[in-house]
């Protein structure tokens, strides 16, 4: 006779399950709270009236600006991944963006999807990892640098405030620190190894709390990263830098156009003030608390622009249009891109199986 046994969950599995649900729950709670507050604080009839009052010319210019914004980030991907075609960059970029914008912790899933798609397109693992890391580093460089630029412009114009000054100070401090660490990593193998070891010591307590592997050899990984980075950036650093700056400024242009088309004139909120609020929002929403910064970006932009002098209903309308064109419209485009890739990949795998079997399948 065989005794019945009850399998017990391994120690810590409940904690892992709790962590898996905690972040999505927090994301949903934050979004719901912000939307609920917005529902009671904003006169939505005025918001919709402002949106419906747009002319066809204004709609066309906004759509064109949004399309250009999508196109410019593909240039960043192509600069970091030699040999990547515009078509493939579009498929990968839109698919991963759709995942990151709709699913809690979607950024990590987006990276995994990017790796799978790049691999299927024939790119090697090291090249994929290098491109992913470098685009992230360059994007963060620009995010940290934008508040500094915005503050400098506002200071020259005599419009600098406490928020811009604080953001600029945080940005320049973090930017200098990031550049110093990056420069040390690239200077020599020995320095790269030491920087990797220091970073591993800093990250180990966090990794232990997250129950992640701490024995990953960051020192040697940093040396490999240094060599690969020097090889790529030797002839492409200026292209990657220009593409990243243009990509961020294109996003800002969509916001500025939306404000102007909603009747928020330069006398109400100047273009430099819009840049300052935009830069500050990009800085404070760098942590992925909600998918695509949903709720947080809208709140930060609206609060900053209203404080700067914009009329609340028209600012809310402009922010909604901006987010629809730069985030929500990319979800269906990304879903279609992913389905197209899956279809073509299935056909390619089927053709490969046929060729291997001599056409007998």
DAQUICOR-V994418 format. One record per residue. N is the residue number from 1. PSI is psi as a letter, one per 40 degrees, with the letter a starting at -180 (999 if undefined). BURIAL is b if it has 16 or more other C-alpha atoms within 10 Angstrom, else e. Layout:
# DAQUICOR-V994418
{{N | PSI | BURIAL} {N | PSI | BURIAL}}
This chain:
# DAQUICOR-V994418
{{1 | h | e} {2 | h | e} {3 | h | e} {4 | h | e} {5 | h | e} {6 | h | e} {7 | h | e} {8 | i | e} {9 | h | e} {10 | i | e} {11 | h | e} {12 | e | e} {13 | d | e} {14 | d | e} {15 | d | e} {16 | d | e} {17 | d | e} {18 | d | e} {19 | d | e} {20 | d | e} {21 | d | e} {22 | d | e} {23 | d | e} {24 | d | b} {25 | d | e} {26 | d | e} {27 | d | b} {28 | d | b} {29 | d | e} {30 | d | b} {31 | d | b} {32 | d | e} {33 | d | e} {34 | d | e} {35 | d | b} {36 | d | e} {37 | d | e} {38 | d | b} {39 | d | e} {40 | d | e} {41 | e | e} {42 | i | e} {43 | g | e} {44 | d | e} {45 | d | e} {46 | d | e} {47 | d | b} {48 | d | e} {49 | d | e} {50 | d | b} {51 | d | b} {52 | e | e} {53 | e | e} {54 | i | e} {55 | i | e} {56 | d | e} {57 | d | e} {58 | d | b} {59 | d | e} {60 | d | e} {61 | d | e} {62 | d | b} {63 | d | e} {64 | d | e} {65 | d | b} {66 | d | b} {67 | d | e} {68 | d | b} {69 | d | b} {70 | d | b} {71 | d | b} {72 | d | b} {73 | d | b} {74 | d | b} {75 | d | b} {76 | d | b} {77 | d | b} {78 | d | b} {79 | d | b} {80 | e | b} {81 | g | b} {82 | h | e} {83 | e | e} {84 | h | b} {85 | i | e} {86 | d | e} {87 | d | e} {88 | d | b} {89 | d | b} {90 | d | b} {91 | d | b} {92 | d | b} {93 | d | b} {94 | d | b} {95 | d | b} {96 | d | b} {97 | d | b} {98 | d | b} {99 | d | b} {100 | d | b} {101 | e | b} {102 | d | b} {103 | h | b} {104 | h | b} {105 | f | b} {106 | e | b} {107 | d | b} {108 | d | e} {109 | d | e} {110 | d | b} {111 | d | b} {112 | d | e} {113 | d | b} {114 | d | b} {115 | d | b} {116 | d | e} {117 | d | b} {118 | d | b} {119 | d | e} {120 | d | e} {121 | e | e} {122 | e | e} {123 | i | b} {124 | i | e} {125 | d | e} {126 | d | e} {127 | d | b} {128 | d | b} {129 | d | e} {130 | d | b} {131 | d | b} {132 | d | b} {133 | d | e} {134 | d | b} {135 | d | b} {136 | d | e} {137 | d | e} {138 | d | b} {139 | d | b} {140 | d | b} {141 | d | b} {142 | d | b} {143 | d | b} {144 | d | b} {145 | d | b} {146 | d | b} {147 | d | b} {148 | d | b} {149 | d | b} {150 | d | b} {151 | d | b} {152 | d | b} {153 | d | b} {154 | d | b} {155 | d | e} {156 | d | e} {157 | e | e} {158 | f | e} {159 | e | e} {160 | h | b} {161 | a | e} {162 | d | e} {163 | d | e} {164 | d | b} {165 | d | b} {166 | d | e} {167 | d | b} {168 | d | b} {169 | d | b} {170 | d | b} {171 | d | b} {172 | d | b} {173 | d | e} {174 | d | b} {175 | d | b} {176 | d | e} {177 | d | e} {178 | d | b} {179 | d | e} {180 | d | e} {181 | d | b} {182 | d | e} {183 | d | e} {184 | d | b} {185 | d | b} {186 | e | b} {187 | d | e} {188 | i | e} {189 | d | b} {190 | d | e} {191 | d | b} {192 | d | b} {193 | d | b} {194 | d | b} {195 | d | b} {196 | d | b} {197 | d | b} {198 | d | e} {199 | d | e} {200 | d | b} {201 | d | e} {202 | d | e} {203 | d | e} {204 | d | b} {205 | d | e} {206 | d | e} {207 | d | e} {208 | d | e} {209 | d | e} {210 | e | e} {211 | f | e} {212 | i | e} {213 | h | e} {214 | e | e} {215 | g | e} {216 | e | e} {217 | f | e} {218 | d | b} {219 | d | b} {220 | d | b} {221 | d | e} {222 | d | b} {223 | d | b} {224 | d | e} {225 | d | b} {226 | d | b} {227 | d | e} {228 | d | e} {229 | d | b} {230 | d | e} {231 | d | e} {232 | d | b} {233 | e | e} {234 | d | e} {235 | e | e} {236 | e | e} {237 | d | b} {238 | d | e} {239 | d | e} {240 | d | b} {241 | d | b} {242 | d | e} {243 | d | b} {244 | d | b} {245 | d | b} {246 | d | b} {247 | d | b} {248 | d | b} {249 | d | b} {250 | d | b} {251 | d | b} {252 | d | b} {253 | d | b} {254 | d | b} {255 | d | b} {256 | d | b} {257 | d | b} {258 | d | b} {259 | d | b} {260 | d | b} {261 | d | b} {262 | e | b} {263 | e | b} {264 | g | b} {265 | i | e} {266 | d | e} {267 | d | e} {268 | d | e} {269 | h | b} {270 | i | b} {271 | d | b} {272 | d | b} {273 | d | b} {274 | d | b} {275 | d | b} {276 | d | b} {277 | d | b} {278 | d | b} {279 | d | b} {280 | d | b} {281 | d | b} {282 | d | b} {283 | d | b} {284 | e | e} {285 | f | b} {286 | d | e} {287 | h | e} {288 | g | b} {289 | d | b} {290 | i | b} {291 | h | b} {292 | e | b} {293 | f | b} {294 | h | b} {295 | d | b} {296 | d | b} {297 | d | b} {298 | d | b} {299 | d | b} {300 | d | b} {301 | d | b} {302 | d | b} {303 | d | b} {304 | d | b} {305 | d | b} {306 | d | b} {307 | d | e} {308 | e | b} {309 | e | e} {310 | i | b} {311 | h | b} {312 | d | b} {313 | d | b} {314 | d | b} {315 | d | b} {316 | d | b} {317 | d | b} {318 | d | b} {319 | d | b} {320 | d | b} {321 | d | b} {322 | d | b} {323 | d | b} {324 | d | e} {325 | d | b} {326 | e | b} {327 | c | b} {328 | d | b} {329 | d | e} {330 | e | b} {331 | d | b} {332 | d | e} {333 | d | b} {334 | d | b} {335 | d | b} {336 | d | b} {337 | d | b} {338 | d | b} {339 | d | e} {340 | d | e} {341 | d | b} {342 | d | e} {343 | d | e} {344 | d | e} {345 | d | e} {346 | d | e} {347 | d | e} {348 | d | e} {349 | d | e} {350 | d | e} {351 | d | e} {352 | d | e} {353 | d | e} {354 | d | e} {355 | d | e} {356 | d | e} {357 | e | e} {358 | f | e} {359 | e | e} {360 | e | e} {361 | 999 | e}}
